[in-house]
Amino acid sequence: MASANLVQLIKQIAVDAVNAGKPCDYRTGIVTQENPLHIKISNSLVLEEDFLHLARNVTDYEVEIILDGTVKKCKIKNGLRKGEKVLMMRKAGGQEFAVIDRVVS
């Protein structure tokens, strides 16, 4: 019985240690520059493009559509624009961020 309690205690300590390290965190930011992309997340921190991974939701991309039986390529202009607010997730233990989508509220 005592060994089961010890195992549970060790598991709880491990969980607490992981949570204390903030393995994943979400942040919001404002696009301050489009090319190269810069996103401001605080008064003193602006993330440059090298630290950002962009989801398809926030990039320009091409799709193929069928129109009257003909395959056409269509460019979707969905890249981030200066002044837009974005939702990001911080990579565990690092300084890299995944830009997930725009924040609309």
OpenMM code with the backbone's topology and positions (N, CA, C; nanometers):
from openmm import Vec3, app, unit

residues = "MET ALA SER ALA ASN LEU VAL GLN LEU ILE LYS GLN ILE ALA VAL ASP ALA VAL ASN ALA GLY LYS PRO CYS ASP TYR ARG THR GLY ILE VAL THR GLN GLU ASN PRO LEU HIS ILE LYS ILE SER ASN SER LEU VAL LEU GLU GLU ASP PHE LEU HIS LEU ALA ARG ASN VAL THR ASP TYR GLU VAL GLU ILE ILE LEU ASP GLY THR VAL LYS LYS CYS LYS ILE LYS ASN GLY LEU ARG LYS GLY GLU LYS VAL LEU MET MET ARG LYS ALA GLY GLY GLN GLU PHE ALA VAL ILE ASP ARG VAL VAL SER".split()
positions = [
    Vec3(0.0820, -0.1189, 0.0000),
    Vec3(0.0000, 0.0000, 0.0000),
    Vec3(0.0870, 0.1262, 0.0000),
    Vec3(0.1930, 0.1266, 0.0794),
    Vec3(0.2811, 0.2426, 0.0868),
    Vec3(0.3522, 0.2666, -0.0455),
    Vec3(0.3872, 0.1579, -0.1169),
    Vec3(0.4546, 0.1744, -0.2459),
    Vec3(0.3610, 0.2354, -0.3497),
    Vec3(0.2314, 0.2044, -0.3428),
    Vec3(0.1344, 0.2645, -0.4347),
    Vec3(0.1249, 0.4149, -0.4108),
    Vec3(0.1262, 0.4565, -0.2842),
    Vec3(0.1224, 0.5994, -0.2522),
    Vec3(0.2480, 0.6705, -0.3003),
    Vec3(0.3625, 0.6018, -0.2900),
    Vec3(0.4882, 0.6593, -0.3363),
    Vec3(0.4857, 0.6786, -0.4878),
    Vec3(0.4327, 0.5801, -0.5593),
    Vec3(0.4218, 0.5900, -0.7049),
    Vec3(0.3328, 0.7074, -0.7429),
    Vec3(0.2184, 0.7219, -0.6765),
    Vec3(0.1272, 0.8332, -0.7036),
    Vec3(0.1950, 0.9664, -0.6749),
    Vec3(0.2716, 0.9731, -0.5665),
    Vec3(0.3417, 1.0955, -0.5308),
    Vec3(0.4445, 1.1323, -0.6377),
    Vec3(0.5187, 1.0343, -0.6865),
    Vec3(0.6185, 1.0583, -0.7911),
    Vec3(0.5500, 1.1054, -0.9189),
    Vec3(0.4372, 1.0426, -0.9547),
    Vec3(0.3617, 1.0856, -1.0738),
    Vec3(0.3147, 1.2300, -1.0594),
    Vec3(0.2643, 1.2660, -0.9429),
    Vec3(0.2150, 1.4019, -0.9203),
    Vec3(0.3288, 1.5024, -0.9277),
    Vec3(0.4446, 1.4673, -0.8736),
    Vec3(0.5608, 1.5561, -0.8803),
    Vec3(0.6012, 1.5786, -1.0263),
    Vec3(0.5985, 1.4739, -1.1060),
    Vec3(0.6341, 1.4858, -1.2482),
    Vec3(0.5347, 1.5758, -1.3214),
    Vec3(0.4063, 1.5575, -1.2962),
    Vec3(0.3030, 1.6409, -1.3594),
    Vec3(0.3211, 1.7864, -1.3190),
    Vec3(0.3445, 1.8113, -1.1917),
    Vec3(0.3644, 1.9481, -1.1434),
    Vec3(0.4876, 2.0122, -1.2073),
    Vec3(0.5942, 1.9345, -1.2251),
    Vec3(0.7162, 1.9875, -1.2866),
    Vec3(0.6910, 2.0270, -1.4316),
    Vec3(0.6177, 1.9448, -1.5051),
    Vec3(0.5854, 1.9764, -1.6447),
    Vec3(0.4993, 2.1019, -1.6512),
    Vec3(0.3969, 2.1096, -1.5675),
    Vec3(0.3087, 2.2263, -1.5672),
    Vec3(0.3830, 2.3533, -1.5286),
    Vec3(0.4774, 2.3447, -1.4382),
    Vec3(0.5547, 2.4610, -1.3961),
    Vec3(0.6421, 2.5127, -1.5092),
    Vec3(0.6820, 2.4259, -1.6016),
    Vec3(0.7653, 2.4649, -1.7142),
    Vec3(0.6891, 2.5277, -1.8281),
    Vec3(0.5570, 2.5407, -1.8163),
    Vec3(0.4713, 2.5976, -1.9206),
    Vec3(0.5027, 2.5364, -2.0570),
    Vec3(0.4720, 2.4082, -2.0760),
    Vec3(0.5068, 2.3423, -2.2017),
    Vec3(0.4402, 2.4051, -2.3236),
    Vec3(0.3270, 2.4685, -2.3042),
    Vec3(0.2583, 2.5323, -2.4146),
    Vec3(0.1798, 2.6504, -2.3586),
    Vec3(0.1795, 2.7584, -2.4328),
    Vec3(0.1156, 2.8793, -2.3846),
    Vec3(0.0593, 2.9514, -2.5062),
    Vec3(-0.0586, 3.0134, -2.4922),
    Vec3(-0.1080, 3.0911, -2.6048),
    Vec3(-0.0884, 3.2393, -2.5753),
    Vec3(-0.0668, 3.3140, -2.6812),
    Vec3(-0.0462, 3.4584, -2.6711),
    Vec3(-0.1201, 3.5244, -2.7859),
    Vec3(-0.1479, 3.6513, -2.7704),
    Vec3(-0.1984, 3.7298, -2.8815),
    Vec3(-0.0926, 3.8324, -2.9169),
    Vec3(-0.0974, 3.8776, -3.0390),
    Vec3(-0.0020, 3.9772, -3.0840),
    Vec3(-0.0632, 4.0622, -3.1935),
    Vec3(0.0072, 4.1681, -3.2281),
    Vec3(-0.0358, 4.2599, -3.3333),
    Vec3(0.0709, 4.2602, -3.4431),
    Vec3(0.0275, 4.2445, -3.5671),
    Vec3(0.1193, 4.2498, -3.6810),
    Vec3(0.1664, 4.3945, -3.6960),
    Vec3(0.2974, 4.4152, -3.6862),
    Vec3(0.3527, 4.5502, -3.6993),
    Vec3(0.4210, 4.5714, -3.8335),
    Vec3(0.4514, 4.4608, -3.9022),
    Vec3(0.5178, 4.4697, -4.0320),
    Vec3(0.4831, 4.3443, -4.1107),
    Vec3(0.4601, 4.3599, -4.2418),
    Vec3(0.4182, 4.2462, -4.3243),
    Vec3(0.5338, 4.1707, -4.3885),
    Vec3(0.6318, 4.2415, -4.4424),
    Vec3(0.7367, 4.1733, -4.5173),
    Vec3(0.8723, 4.2377, -4.4893),
    Vec3(0.9561, 4.1760, -4.4076),
    Vec3(0.9352, 4.0497, -4.3381),
    Vec3(0.8365, 4.0671, -4.2223),
    Vec3(0.7711, 3.9582, -4.1872),
    Vec3(0.6666, 3.9601, -4.0864),
    Vec3(0.7243, 3.9862, -3.9471),
    Vec3(0.6627, 4.0815, -3.8758),
    Vec3(0.6964, 4.1104, -3.7369),
    Vec3(0.5661, 4.1163, -3.6584),
    Vec3(0.5641, 4.0520, -3.5413),
    Vec3(0.4462, 4.0522, -3.4556),
    Vec3(0.4870, 4.0970, -3.3165),
    Vec3(0.4199, 4.1998, -3.2673),
    Vec3(0.4475, 4.2552, -3.1347),
    Vec3(0.3611, 4.1825, -3.0324),
    Vec3(0.4256, 4.1261, -2.9270),
    Vec3(0.3487, 4.0565, -2.8242),
    Vec3(0.3542, 4.1278, -2.6891),
    Vec3(0.4382, 4.2292, -2.6779),
    Vec3(0.4418, 4.3126, -2.5577),
    Vec3(0.5102, 4.4432, -2.5951),
    Vec3(0.5126, 4.5374, -2.5020),
    Vec3(0.5771, 4.6664, -2.5305),
    Vec3(0.7245, 4.6522, -2.5637),
    Vec3(0.7857, 4.5471, -2.5109),
    Vec3(0.9304, 4.5322, -2.5302),
    Vec3(0.9700, 4.4134, -2.6178),
    Vec3(0.8724, 4.3378, -2.6704),
    Vec3(0.9081, 4.2189, -2.7478),
    Vec3(0.8331, 4.2134, -2.8807),
    Vec3(0.9113, 4.2153, -2.9885),
    Vec3(0.8582, 4.1995, -3.1234),
    Vec3(0.9220, 4.0748, -3.1826),
    Vec3(0.8389, 3.9804, -3.2252),
    Vec3(0.8886, 3.8563, -3.2846),
    Vec3(0.9118, 3.8762, -3.4335),
    Vec3(1.0276, 3.8316, -3.4790),
    Vec3(1.0599, 3.8389, -3.6214),
    Vec3(1.0223, 3.7083, -3.6894),
    Vec3(1.0169, 3.7111, -3.8200),
    Vec3(0.9709, 3.5987, -3.9016),
    Vec3(1.0433, 3.4681, -3.8704),
    Vec3(1.1710, 3.4750, -3.8345),
    Vec3(1.2486, 3.3532, -3.8056),
    Vec3(1.1933, 3.2746, -3.6871),
    Vec3(1.1183, 3.3391, -3.5995),
    Vec3(1.0648, 3.2744, -3.4797),
    Vec3(0.9180, 3.2360, -3.4943),
    Vec3(0.8634, 3.2525, -3.6165),
    Vec3(0.7205, 3.2300, -3.6389),
    Vec3(0.6969, 3.1163, -3.7370),
    Vec3(0.6003, 3.0325, -3.7054),
    Vec3(0.5539, 2.9266, -3.7957),
    Vec3(0.4081, 2.9593, -3.8273),
    Vec3(0.3778, 2.9747, -3.9550),
    Vec3(0.2457, 3.0224, -3.9948),
    Vec3(0.1543, 2.9084, -4.0369),
    Vec3(0.0332, 2.9095, -3.9815),
    Vec3(-0.0693, 2.8152, -4.0257),
    Vec3(-0.1247, 2.8638, -4.1601),
    Vec3(-0.1832, 2.7750, -4.2339),
    Vec3(-0.2388, 2.8095, -4.3655),
    Vec3(-0.3422, 2.9223, -4.3551),
    Vec3(-0.4125, 2.9288, -4.2415),
    Vec3(-0.5151, 3.0324, -4.2214),
    Vec3(-0.4611, 3.1740, -4.2340),
    Vec3(-0.3317, 3.1923, -4.2196),
    Vec3(-0.2748, 3.3271, -4.2181),
    Vec3(-0.1733, 3.3479, -4.3300),
    Vec3(-0.1865, 3.2702, -4.4373),
    Vec3(-0.0942, 3.2828, -4.5504),
    Vec3(-0.1720, 3.2917, -4.6813),
    Vec3(-0.1053, 3.3414, -4.7843),
    Vec3(-0.1594, 3.3338, -4.9195),
    Vec3(-0.1344, 3.1914, -4.9699),
    Vec3(-0.2285, 3.1359, -5.0446),
    Vec3(-0.2093, 3.0017, -5.0988),
    Vec3(-0.2948, 2.9831, -5.2233),
    Vec3(-0.2636, 2.8790, -5.2991),
    Vec3(-0.3386, 2.8483, -5.4205),
    Vec3(-0.4231, 2.7237, -5.4010),
    Vec3(-0.5401, 2.7235, -5.4634),
    Vec3(-0.6261, 2.6064, -5.4653),
    Vec3(-0.6703, 2.5839, -5.6088),
    Vec3(-0.7050, 2.4606, -5.6384),
    Vec3(-0.7623, 2.4291, -5.7688),
    Vec3(-0.9122, 2.4166, -5.7531),
    Vec3(-0.9840, 2.4796, -5.8435),
    Vec3(-1.1292, 2.4696, -5.8433),
    Vec3(-1.1745, 2.4228, -5.9812),
    Vec3(-1.2903, 2.3623, -5.9845),
    Vec3(-1.3482, 2.3221, -6.1131),
    Vec3(-1.4626, 2.4178, -6.1428),
    Vec3(-1.4502, 2.4877, -6.2565),
    Vec3(-1.5501, 2.5845, -6.2981),
    Vec3(-1.5962, 2.5477, -6.4384),
    Vec3(-1.7217, 2.5123, -6.4509),
    Vec3(-1.7780, 2.4675, -6.5799),
    Vec3(-1.6975, 2.3519, -6.6394),
    Vec3(-1.6542, 2.2596, -6.5520),
    Vec3(-1.5824, 2.1418, -6.5978),
    Vec3(-1.4349, 2.1638, -6.6242),
    Vec3(-1.3859, 2.2847, -6.6022),
    Vec3(-1.2456, 2.3165, -6.6260),
    Vec3(-1.1758, 2.3432, -6.4930),
    Vec3(-1.0568, 2.2834, -6.4778),
    Vec3(-0.9790, 2.3042, -6.3553),
    Vec3(-0.9084, 2.4389, -6.3654),
    Vec3(-0.9305, 2.5206, -6.2660),
    Vec3(-0.8675, 2.6528, -6.2607),
    Vec3(-0.7892, 2.6644, -6.1300),
    Vec3(-0.6805, 2.7395, -6.1347),
    Vec3(-0.6056, 2.7700, -6.0131),
    Vec3(-0.6537, 2.9047, -5.9629),
    Vec3(-0.6733, 2.9101, -5.8327),
    Vec3(-0.7236, 3.0316, -5.7696),
    Vec3(-0.6320, 3.0660, -5.6530),
    Vec3(-0.5845, 3.1889, -5.6493),
    Vec3(-0.4980, 3.2317, -5.5397),
    Vec3(-0.5837, 3.2944, -5.4306),
    Vec3(-0.5670, 3.2435, -5.3087),
    Vec3(-0.6361, 3.2961, -5.1915),
    Vec3(-0.5412, 3.3932, -5.1220),
    Vec3(-0.5787, 3.5191, -5.1168),
    Vec3(-0.4962, 3.6234, -5.0546),
    Vec3(-0.5381, 3.6355, -4.9086),
    Vec3(-0.4720, 3.5579, -4.8222),
    Vec3(-0.5107, 3.5512, -4.6824),
    Vec3(-0.3941, 3.5823, -4.5890),
    Vec3(-0.2866, 3.6394, -4.6448),
    Vec3(-0.1704, 3.6721, -4.5631),
    Vec3(-0.2019, 3.7796, -4.4600),
    Vec3(-0.1220, 3.7841, -4.3578),
    Vec3(-0.1430, 3.8807, -4.2499),
    Vec3(-0.1125, 4.0226, -4.2968),
    Vec3(-0.1900, 4.1162, -4.2432),
    Vec3(-0.1741, 4.2570, -4.2767),
    Vec3(-0.1417, 4.3368, -4.1502),
    Vec3(-0.0695, 4.4441, -4.1685),
    Vec3(-0.0313, 4.5308, -4.0572),
    Vec3(-0.1566, 4.5729, -3.9799),
    Vec3(-0.1470, 4.5634, -3.8459),
    Vec3(-0.2568, 4.6035, -3.7599),
    Vec3(-0.3488, 4.4904, -3.7171),
    Vec3(-0.3384, 4.3726, -3.7822),
    Vec3(-0.4243, 4.2606, -3.7444),
    Vec3(-0.3771, 4.1974, -3.6141),
    Vec3(-0.4733, 4.1522, -3.5347),
    Vec3(-0.4444, 4.0831, -3.4092),
    Vec3(-0.4457, 3.9336, -3.4376),
    Vec3(-0.3465, 3.8609, -3.3840),
    Vec3(-0.3340, 3.7179, -3.4119),
    Vec3(-0.3274, 3.6365, -3.2832),
    Vec3(-0.3656, 3.5099, -3.2949),
    Vec3(-0.3566, 3.4129, -3.1866),
    Vec3(-0.2385, 3.3220, -3.2152),
    Vec3(-0.1524, 3.3039, -3.1152),
    Vec3(-0.0319, 3.2236, -3.1332),
    Vec3(-0.0165, 3.1253, -3.0184),
    Vec3(0.0559, 3.0171, -3.0448),
    Vec3(0.0935, 2.9215, -2.9400),
    Vec3(0.2451, 2.9169, -2.9341),
    Vec3(0.2979, 2.9239, -2.8107),
    Vec3(0.4425, 2.9182, -2.7899),
    Vec3(0.4880, 2.7740, -2.7855),
    Vec3(0.5955, 2.7447, -2.8552),
    Vec3(0.6537, 2.6110, -2.8533),
    Vec3(0.7106, 2.5823, -2.7148),
    Vec3(0.6931, 2.4595, -2.6684),
    Vec3(0.7388, 2.4204, -2.5351),
    Vec3(0.8875, 2.4505, -2.5182),
    Vec3(0.9180, 2.5245, -2.4129),
    Vec3(1.0563, 2.5512, -2.3767),
    Vec3(1.1334, 2.6366, -2.4747),
    Vec3(1.0665, 2.7001, -2.5671),
    Vec3(1.1404, 2.7743, -2.6675),
    Vec3(1.0880, 2.9135, -2.6913),
    Vec3(1.1441, 2.9771, -2.7918),
    Vec3(1.1054, 3.1121, -2.8277),
    Vec3(1.0324, 3.1144, -2.9614),
    Vec3(0.9954, 2.9984, -3.0137),
    Vec3(0.9235, 2.9920, -3.1401),
    Vec3(0.7742, 2.9898, -3.1142),
    Vec3(0.6996, 3.0501, -3.2082),
    Vec3(0.5549, 3.0585, -3.1957),
    Vec3(0.4884, 3.0108, -3.3233),
    Vec3(0.3764, 2.9409, -3.3087),
    Vec3(0.2925, 2.9056, -3.4225),
    Vec3(0.1797, 3.0073, -3.4277),
    Vec3(0.1671, 3.0751, -3.5409),
    Vec3(0.0594, 3.1714, -3.5601),
    Vec3(-0.0596, 3.0925, -3.6135),
    Vec3(-0.1643, 3.0814, -3.5313),
    Vec3(-0.2774, 2.9943, -3.5602),
    Vec3(-0.3822, 3.0621, -3.6477),
    Vec3(-0.4232, 3.1828, -3.6082),
    Vec3(-0.5322, 3.2497, -3.6800),
    Vec3(-0.5421, 3.3943, -3.6353),
    Vec3(-0.6313, 3.4658, -3.7002),
    Vec3(-0.6624, 3.6030, -3.6608),
    Vec3(-0.7571, 3.6009, -3.5414),
    Vec3(-0.7490, 3.7051, -3.4595),
    Vec3(-0.8436, 3.7243, -3.3504),
    Vec3(-0.9434, 3.8300, -3.3979),
    Vec3(-1.0723, 3.7973, -3.3903),
    Vec3(-1.1730, 3.8884, -3.4451),
    Vec3(-1.2533, 3.9609, -3.3383),
    Vec3(-1.2313, 3.9301, -3.2119),
    Vec3(-1.3064, 4.0008, -3.1068),
    Vec3(-1.2131, 4.0595, -3.0047),
] * unit.nanometer
topology = app.Topology()
chain = topology.addChain("A")
for resn in residues:
    res = topology.addResidue(resn, chain)
    for name in ("N", "CA", "C"):
        topology.addAtom(name, app.Element.getBySymbol(name[0]), res)
